[in-house]
Amino acid sequence: MLARFLGATFAVLLAAYLIPGFIIAGFYTALIVALILGVLNITIKPILVLLTLPLNLLTLGLFSFIINAALLLFVASFVEGFTITGFVPALLGGVVIAVVNWLVHEFV
């Protein structure tokens, strides 16, 4: 569980490094963002996926990236030191975080 949490933190830092407009103030902020994203992914995301199931089926699962971007924008709205300048950086950040989390899940 600790390895996945640190993997999520690394994913957030990597997204901030790779994507312009995805700004993290530091490691402590990345830890907070990873923790909040983890809680939201456990609680809110399944409800959102269920509510948008027809649209998700229609887009062959690609709408999940939109949900990830919306959750990232939501977290950025109230975490100080975490800024996303628009929807496209949030979408790209969601893709980077999802890929890194998938890789961590496969190796752990």
N, C-alpha and C positions, 0 to 999 in steps of 0.2 A: 504494500500500500504506500509506503514511503517512497519507493522507487517510482511509482506512477505519479505521485504528487510532485516529486522533483523533476520528473519528465515533463509534466505539464508546465512547471515553472520555466524549465529550459525552452519549451515550445513557445511560451509567451515572449521570452527574451529573444529567441531566434526570429520570431515574427517582427519584433520591434527593430531588430538589426537589419532584416531583409526588406521590409516594406516601408517606403516613405509615407508618412502620415499616421503611422502606428507608433506612438511614443510612450515609452515607459521611463519613469524617473530613476529607477534603480532596482536592485535585487529584492529589497524588502517589498516594494510595490508589486513586483512580479509575483512574489509569494502570496500576497493578499489577493491579487487578480486570479491566480491559479486556484486558490481556496474558494473564492466566491464562484468562479466558473464551475468548479467541481460540484459545489452544492446546487447550483442552478441546473447543471446537467443531470443530477440525480432527481431533483424535485420537479422543476418546471418543464424541462425539455421533453420528457415523455408525454406530458399533457399537450404541449404544442404539436408534437409529431402526430398524436392521435387526432387532434382537431384539424390538422392539415393533411390528413392521410390521403384524401382523393387527389389533392394537388401534388402530393409527394409521389403517388403512384403514376400520375399523368406525366411527371417530369423524370420518371425512373430514378427517384431518390435524390435528384439534384437540388430539390427544394430544401433539403436538410442543411445545405451550405447557407441558404438565406436565413434559416432559423439560427444557425451558429453566429452569423453576422449580427443578427438582431440582438442576441444575447450578449455579444461583445460590446455593442453600442450601449446596451442597457448598463452593463458593468462600468463602462467608461463614463457614463453620466454621473455616477456618484463616487467613484474611487479617485481620490486626489492623487495626481502624479501619473495618471493613465489617461491618455488622450488619443482619440481616433478622429481624424479630420473629415471623414466622409464614409459613405457606404462602401465604396470600392476598396479602400484600405481595410475596412472591417471584413469584407468578403474574402479578400486575399489572406488576411490574418487568420480567419476561421479555417481556411484551407490548409495553411501552414500548420496551425495548431492541431487540426484533425490528423494530418499525415504524421506529424511527430508523435502524437499520442498513440496512433495505430502502430507505429514502429516500436515504441516503448512497450506497448501491450504484447506485441509479438515476441520481443526478446526477454521479457520478464516472466 
